[in-house]
Amino acid sequence: MSTNEKEYFGPLTLHQKSEFPTIFKSDEHIDCSCILCEEIFILPACEKQLLTHLFMEHRLVIADVNQIADLNGYLKYWRLRFRDQSLPYFCTTMLLDNKPDGTKSKNEEYYLLSDVLPEDKELRMNLQQTRLEKLLQRHQFEREDKNYVRECLFCRFISTTTRAAYLNHLYEKHNFHIAKPDNLIFIDELINTIAQKLENLHCIFCEGLFKDRTILKEHMRKKGHKRINPDNKEYDRYFLVNYVGDTAQSKTNQKLCSNKNQNRTTQKIKRDCEVDSNEDSDPEWSEWTEENGPLITCLLCQHTEMEYENVLNHMMQQHEFSFTDVTNGLDFYHKIKIVNYIRRQIHLQQCFSCDTKFDDLKNLQKHMKDMRHCTLVREKWDQPEYYFPTYEDDLFLCFIQDDDESWWSSDEQEVNKRNSMSDSISKEMALAVLND
């Protein structure tokens, strides 16, 4: 079956489920006004509609929305600021040859609001810092509150003291270890989530569905599934360390350095989180070492390797596809496009040479090998939309470089050349956002 109709999807991840785009998302429903008109949207349910409205009606794009700790607070701030000055004063202006509905038109103005503007960057940092301080308050409450009442997940015991005592009971009496209490946050919600899975007869670890509670308990006991799955992104928001990772830390370092009390607070979080790295910590989490680090996935199948050269060799031997030969003579950005194009086609189970679509990956691979269709048509892959990764966690992209490896050079002339090249593709990237 052949198709020329373009399909849209994403963002995707290669090795993990991505049900929560960011741990800063909140399920609390908030009425939020558009920053440029009076239309009301309910966050987070209507976030996509809000962003679409900003683009279609006001030609405004907000960069890195998922990295904003408090979108409602962010929009309130800019609503007030836009009363004083127009969009071009704060935003990067882009001239495109399309109207928002896709109609061709020369030099249409669009606006990008991003942390390139120092004021915007400081706002994002402040919102994130405020969010972290609220999390600390919640964490302290959960540690000190002695009126936590909850029935055990596995027996009739009712805890009436602290959350730590409840978690210790689960571990000591039922060998169910989540993590050390000091490393967790939103414990009530976490326990409710686990309880709901058990009530629905789902295994906590593998999410398998069982006929009755007895069979489920036996499965969890025999398989060692009396624990949460560290690969399940659903649980990320319950571990305090995820809120002070590299992204949050790098954006708050300047403010923390100028405030010793806040710096001690962040260091305290780190110390609490590092306690769980000893021999008594949850073995499933403590096994995350370099040996179990990120994997590079083949462009044409699900095979993974730790080394980039091994992936290239695998593609040559198993798929008769030489990424090196195909991209010979192309620059860095063209190689990026090719990888993202191939990823998209393989995700859609569609031949990247003739666009024939298949019901499963094996038939697609057989077709491409038999028909020698591991060739690329430039008109298909050389599109601005492929500047953007098909998969958010695609490690293959990290190993792409120019053939002369000049991109490693720190020579000033080479840096200027790179900056010039980045500027020249900004219009293409903006068009990709527009088309999406």
TAVENWO-V947798 format. One record per run of one state. SS is the DSSP state (helix for helix, strand for strand, loop for the rest). FROM is the first residue (numbers start at 0). LEN is the number of residues. Records with the same first field share a line. If there is no record, write none. Layout:
SS: FROM-LEN, FROM-LEN
This chain:
loop: 0-1, 2-9, 12-17, 33-6, 43-3, 58-1, 62-2, 67-3, 84-2, 90-1, 98-5, 113-4, 144-5, 151-6, 159-3, 174-6, 184-2, 199-2, 202-6, 209-3, 223-9, 244-1, 257-2, 277-5, 286-3, 292-3, 297-6, 305-2, 319-3, 326-5, 347-2, 350-5, 357-3, 370-7, 381-2, 387-3, 391-3, 399-6, 408-3, 424-1, 435-1
strand: 1-1, 11-1, 29-4, 39-4, 59-3, 91-7, 103-10, 149-2, 157-2, 183-1, 201-1, 208-1, 238-1, 295-2, 303-2, 349-1, 355-2, 390-1
helix: 46-12, 64-3, 70-14, 86-4, 117-27, 162-12, 180-3, 186-13, 212-11, 232-6, 239-5, 245-12, 259-18, 282-4, 289-3, 307-12, 322-4, 331-16, 360-10, 377-4, 383-4, 394-5, 405-3, 411-13, 425-10
